[in-house]
Amino acid sequence: MDSNEVNRVDVGLQLGVGVGLQTGPGALLLDVRSVLGLTNFEKSAGGKSRTVALTLGYALPIGN
């Protein structure tokens, strides 16, 4: 794909929800997000971006 066929800026809306569960000294984290493109990223065909992200992590306390 030629760089002239693609828009340089992609504007979108991000929505998400997350939860933290206390486990031992830290917390287990779960986060789900969805990104909906509001602008066309390809000039000729007009496709919009859509993304779903799932994050799983463990947070440790730092300091007191």
Rosetta constraint file for C-alpha pairs under 8 A:
AtomPair CA 1 CA 5 HARMONIC 6.98 0.50
AtomPair CA 1 CA 6 HARMONIC 7.94 0.50
AtomPair CA 2 CA 6 HARMONIC 7.23 0.50
AtomPair CA 5 CA 42 HARMONIC 5.95 0.50
AtomPair CA 5 CA 43 HARMONIC 5.41 0.50
AtomPair CA 5 CA 44 HARMONIC 6.74 0.50
AtomPair CA 6 CA 41 HARMONIC 5.75 0.50
AtomPair CA 6 CA 42 HARMONIC 4.55 0.50
AtomPair CA 6 CA 43 HARMONIC 5.71 0.50
AtomPair CA 7 CA 40 HARMONIC 7.44 0.50
AtomPair CA 7 CA 41 HARMONIC 5.16 0.50
AtomPair CA 7 CA 42 HARMONIC 6.01 0.50
AtomPair CA 7 CA 43 HARMONIC 6.39 0.50
AtomPair CA 8 CA 41 HARMONIC 7.75 0.50
AtomPair CA 9 CA 41 HARMONIC 7.53 0.50
AtomPair CA 10 CA 37 HARMONIC 7.04 0.50
AtomPair CA 10 CA 38 HARMONIC 7.58 0.50
AtomPair CA 10 CA 39 HARMONIC 5.96 0.50
AtomPair CA 10 CA 40 HARMONIC 7.27 0.50
AtomPair CA 10 CA 41 HARMONIC 6.10 0.50
AtomPair CA 11 CA 37 HARMONIC 6.07 0.50
AtomPair CA 11 CA 38 HARMONIC 5.57 0.50
AtomPair CA 11 CA 39 HARMONIC 5.69 0.50
AtomPair CA 12 CA 35 HARMONIC 6.48 0.50
AtomPair CA 12 CA 36 HARMONIC 5.39 0.50
AtomPair CA 12 CA 37 HARMONIC 4.16 0.50
AtomPair CA 12 CA 38 HARMONIC 4.89 0.50
AtomPair CA 12 CA 39 HARMONIC 7.13 0.50
AtomPair CA 13 CA 35 HARMONIC 5.64 0.50
AtomPair CA 13 CA 36 HARMONIC 5.25 0.50
AtomPair CA 13 CA 37 HARMONIC 6.48 0.50
AtomPair CA 13 CA 38 HARMONIC 7.07 0.50
AtomPair CA 14 CA 33 HARMONIC 6.94 0.50
AtomPair CA 14 CA 34 HARMONIC 5.78 0.50
AtomPair CA 14 CA 35 HARMONIC 4.43 0.50
AtomPair CA 14 CA 36 HARMONIC 6.48 0.50
AtomPair CA 15 CA 33 HARMONIC 5.63 0.50
AtomPair CA 15 CA 34 HARMONIC 5.39 0.50
AtomPair CA 15 CA 35 HARMONIC 6.47 0.50
AtomPair CA 16 CA 31 HARMONIC 7.18 0.50
AtomPair CA 16 CA 32 HARMONIC 5.53 0.50
AtomPair CA 16 CA 33 HARMONIC 4.01 0.50
AtomPair CA 16 CA 34 HARMONIC 6.18 0.50
AtomPair CA 17 CA 31 HARMONIC 5.82 0.50
AtomPair CA 17 CA 32 HARMONIC 5.60 0.50
AtomPair CA 17 CA 33 HARMONIC 6.54 0.50
AtomPair CA 18 CA 29 HARMONIC 7.29 0.50
AtomPair CA 18 CA 30 HARMONIC 5.53 0.50
AtomPair CA 18 CA 31 HARMONIC 4.04 0.50
AtomPair CA 18 CA 32 HARMONIC 6.27 0.50
AtomPair CA 19 CA 29 HARMONIC 5.88 0.50
AtomPair CA 19 CA 30 HARMONIC 5.42 0.50
AtomPair CA 19 CA 31 HARMONIC 6.47 0.50
AtomPair CA 20 CA 27 HARMONIC 5.87 0.50
AtomPair CA 20 CA 28 HARMONIC 5.52 0.50
AtomPair CA 20 CA 29 HARMONIC 4.51 0.50
AtomPair CA 20 CA 30 HARMONIC 6.50 0.50
AtomPair CA 21 CA 27 HARMONIC 5.24 0.50
AtomPair CA 21 CA 28 HARMONIC 5.12 0.50
AtomPair CA 21 CA 29 HARMONIC 6.56 0.50
AtomPair CA 22 CA 26 HARMONIC 6.15 0.50
AtomPair CA 22 CA 27 HARMONIC 4.34 0.50
AtomPair CA 22 CA 28 HARMONIC 6.43 0.50
AtomPair CA 23 CA 27 HARMONIC 5.17 0.50
AtomPair CA 23 CA 28 HARMONIC 6.39 0.50
AtomPair CA 25 CA 60 HARMONIC 6.82 0.50
AtomPair CA 25 CA 61 HARMONIC 7.23 0.50
AtomPair CA 26 CA 58 HARMONIC 6.84 0.50
AtomPair CA 26 CA 59 HARMONIC 5.36 0.50
AtomPair CA 26 CA 60 HARMONIC 4.57 0.50
AtomPair CA 26 CA 61 HARMONIC 6.07 0.50
AtomPair CA 27 CA 58 HARMONIC 5.65 0.50
AtomPair CA 27 CA 59 HARMONIC 5.21 0.50
AtomPair CA 27 CA 60 HARMONIC 6.89 0.50
AtomPair CA 28 CA 56 HARMONIC 7.62 0.50
AtomPair CA 28 CA 57 HARMONIC 5.98 0.50
AtomPair CA 28 CA 58 HARMONIC 4.59 0.50
AtomPair CA 28 CA 59 HARMONIC 6.51 0.50
AtomPair CA 29 CA 55 HARMONIC 7.74 0.50
AtomPair CA 29 CA 56 HARMONIC 5.64 0.50
AtomPair CA 29 CA 57 HARMONIC 4.94 0.50
AtomPair CA 29 CA 58 HARMONIC 5.73 0.50
AtomPair CA 29 CA 59 HARMONIC 7.13 0.50
AtomPair CA 30 CA 54 HARMONIC 7.52 0.50
AtomPair CA 30 CA 55 HARMONIC 5.74 0.50
AtomPair CA 30 CA 56 HARMONIC 4.75 0.50
AtomPair CA 30 CA 57 HARMONIC 6.61 0.50
AtomPair CA 31 CA 54 HARMONIC 5.82 0.50
AtomPair CA 31 CA 55 HARMONIC 5.00 0.50
AtomPair CA 31 CA 56 HARMONIC 6.57 0.50
AtomPair CA 32 CA 52 HARMONIC 7.44 0.50
AtomPair CA 32 CA 53 HARMONIC 5.78 0.50
AtomPair CA 32 CA 54 HARMONIC 4.65 0.50
AtomPair CA 32 CA 55 HARMONIC 6.42 0.50
AtomPair CA 33 CA 52 HARMONIC 5.72 0.50
AtomPair CA 33 CA 53 HARMONIC 5.13 0.50
AtomPair CA 33 CA 54 HARMONIC 6.55 0.50
AtomPair CA 34 CA 50 HARMONIC 7.49 0.50
AtomPair CA 34 CA 51 HARMONIC 5.68 0.50
AtomPair CA 34 CA 52 HARMONIC 4.48 0.50
AtomPair CA 34 CA 53 HARMONIC 6.38 0.50
AtomPair CA 35 CA 49 HARMONIC 7.79 0.50
AtomPair CA 35 CA 50 HARMONIC 5.59 0.50
AtomPair CA 35 CA 51 HARMONIC 4.99 0.50
AtomPair CA 35 CA 52 HARMONIC 6.38 0.50
AtomPair CA 36 CA 48 HARMONIC 7.82 0.50
AtomPair CA 36 CA 49 HARMONIC 6.37 0.50
AtomPair CA 36 CA 50 HARMONIC 4.92 0.50
AtomPair CA 36 CA 51 HARMONIC 6.81 0.50
AtomPair CA 37 CA 48 HARMONIC 5.16 0.50
AtomPair CA 37 CA 49 HARMONIC 4.66 0.50
AtomPair CA 37 CA 50 HARMONIC 5.84 0.50
AtomPair CA 38 CA 48 HARMONIC 6.76 0.50
AtomPair CA 38 CA 49 HARMONIC 7.96 0.50
AtomPair CA 39 CA 48 HARMONIC 6.12 0.50
AtomPair CA 40 CA 46 HARMONIC 4.86 0.50
AtomPair CA 40 CA 47 HARMONIC 5.18 0.50
AtomPair CA 40 CA 48 HARMONIC 4.81 0.50
AtomPair CA 40 CA 49 HARMONIC 7.69 0.50
AtomPair CA 41 CA 46 HARMONIC 6.56 0.50
AtomPair CA 41 CA 47 HARMONIC 5.89 0.50
AtomPair CA 41 CA 48 HARMONIC 5.88 0.50
AtomPair CA 41 CA 49 HARMONIC 7.16 0.50
AtomPair CA 42 CA 46 HARMONIC 5.12 0.50
AtomPair CA 42 CA 47 HARMONIC 5.79 0.50
AtomPair CA 42 CA 48 HARMONIC 7.90 0.50
